[in-house]
């Protein structure tokens, strides 16, 4: 049951036809979509992209699936071959493809669980550097896991609030603010989001969003791009925050090319007609997204993307969870290889002997069980793979192999 205040307000701004389509969407199956990691896999390799899968038109290497498979039982999911992501949020690919044609330094400010960060790094030109940040520590650990699984080394994962970036006077060519919001786009799949919704919370979220936008604006270089998005529908958190950027900071709203058949809705604010993009369930094949792209006044200077140089300035100033450089841990006479080294896009096969696992053994490995390997294999650290993609390391002792998969990542249910 939708809150009455939400229904009254949203039906008014949607209009009768959109509102009726939105209500009908609650009787339909929630679409399931994935996006390939183009540096690790292709569509022919993934069995889950079966016949009948439909390409997401606004994102490269992305599909809607016919049904929802058990992703946790697919070792290729854990190897970072693909990412499960809501299709509307993949519209970011069209944005980046339209405006980013040379290497940039980009910040994804509110990045957990990592969908938009991993999409961004796949879409950005080679030589780019991405800072993927999440203020909440628990969610930052989830972000870190997903970044490592996807294998990117030119991504720095941080756990800071926006004001920390502002204080250190860091400059970015692109800033993505996928802001915490009232979550109206979650209503179809999460009853808790409905229960937590209130007009008071909408206003609270809008105030928080403006604080975040103000805190991070000065880190955007003159002429740089800010991408603002939410997964909610109301004008207060959406169009009115874009209007705030225009009125307060002189931001210029930029158009993004779209096709009519995508069913994307423009501005619903009676006094704001700049190009913004709203995905409404039942109207668009999406759970819900609002997105706008703005440019900061000024002329954009060439990007600085040298990671070592940038990180040298930030030493002990930001809470950096991962700098993209996996390092082994010294234990006694051994150096235990970092799990991130196994999953990195750059291959490590030459540094470590590898062993290909069956599906059964791959799932046992991901469940953090001890493996028994062929006695012909060398002792020491081995890279374990499934269908040619790395899953992690074991230490082969001969009679058994110690499982070095991170315990906190282990799948809990075997099937």
Number of C-alpha atoms within 10 A of each C-alpha: 8 13 13 9 12 17 13 11 12 16 17 13 17 17 11 11 10 19 20 14 15 19 16 12 18 14 9 11 10 17 15 17 25 21 25 23 21 15 15 21 17 13 18 9 12 14 10 18 19 13 9 11 15 14 17 20 17 20 21 19 17 25 23 21 19 16 15 12 11 9 13 17 18 17 22 25 18 26 23 25 24 25 23 15 20 21 27 25 24 25 23 23 18 17 23 18 16 12 12 15 12 12 17 22 20 28 28 22 25 26 27 24 19 25 19 22 28 26 23 23 22 18 21 21 16 13 14 20 25 26 22 30 28 26 17 13 13 11 17 24 18 15 25 23 18 20 29 25 26 28 24 21 20 19 24 22 26 24 26 19 19 21 15 16 21 17 13 13 14 16 22 25 25 23 24 23 21 22 22 17 22 26 20 21 23 17 19 20 13 12 12 10 15 20 12 11 18 14 12 9 13 19 15 14 19 22 15 16 22 18 14 19 20 18 17 26 19 18 23 23 23 17 18 22 26 28 20 21 25 25 26 26 25 22 18 17 27 28 25 17 19 27 19 15 21 16 11 10 14 14 20 20 21 16 15 17 9 15 9 8 8 14 17 20 18 16 19 20 15 7 10 13 11 17 17 25 23 26 27 27 25 20 20 20 20 23 24 26 29 28 25 24 23 22 22 23 15 10 10 15 11 10 17 17 19 13 18 10 10 13 15 10 12 16 10 9 13 16 16 18 15 18 16 19 15 17 13 14 11 10 8 7 6 11 12 17 22 18 20 25 23 27 27 23 19 13 13 15 13 7 10 16 15 21 18 16 18 12 14 12 18 23 23 18 25 25 19 20 17 15 18 14 16 12 12 7 14 14 16 16 22 22 24 23 21 19 13 15 22 29 27 26 30 25 19 21 16 15 11 16 20 18 20 20 19 15 11 9 13 17 16 10 9 11 7
